[in-house]
């Protein structure tokens, strides 16, 4: 681990932070171009043509970053989310198409995983009980991430199955905390109420509940207008309206599989072995079957929640261990993430020590 820490520090010192700043400067510049060009270029093919170079740029920019956190976060935010939002913008749909939107709001909505809450239930001056519980929840999850990081020091004494279960919680807590931090920054700067990115996925009672209403809701809200609704309209031309959602659901998982393979390529820069693709195709097929059964029984029979909940969460975790984690392990994702935690802690400690103990001289005071 110590060698990993020194390697990460070396990478950061050799330009990762500098490249991160340059990449995001390019992102904001490109999005500003889209914002002003969209004022004059009509929707449809003309606007798509002016946005297309930015889409290509956003696919290239993550290649300039190599760390798990800065590189992975940037890849997800711009190669996936921003590109899909710009595609919607080209055809005048989605949040970026509001003609009254300001440039700062356009930039934040375009490249960050946030969605404005349309009808806030609580006044801004009054903290809701739900909001207080969310703060406590994030504090607990942050503490649990610290516990998980410490647990990795005892991998020799922990069985492989338990280690992969720990991976599940680490990925969930890590993603939710990072997205919540970004949302908090956007909320503070824009003064808006935002939709949550997760909705307690461990309480899911079906695959439809997990993927549609609880897990990474931001991605779901983007895939719906880009993939699900167009395929739904097309499939409705060839089949009964009752069954038209089935191919639309599967097509959504196909696109999600492709984008996850791309994100993992950015993370590891290794040739894909397509376990990630099979993971999402498997879940797509299972969700299609689940929806078809629900439509066939038409509410006449339901699996009790005390059974459907554990079965759903168990299925997601077991298939993740089987198909999702091998690619994460192949790109040494956990080892690199732990090394980055340690390197960041060492960096903060060194900077704090230097600021605390550096003697003042006449030049410094001047």
Order of alpha helices (4+ residues) and beta strands (2+ residues): alpha-alpha-alpha-alpha-alpha-alpha-alpha-alpha-alpha-alpha-alpha-alpha-alpha-alpha-alpha-alpha
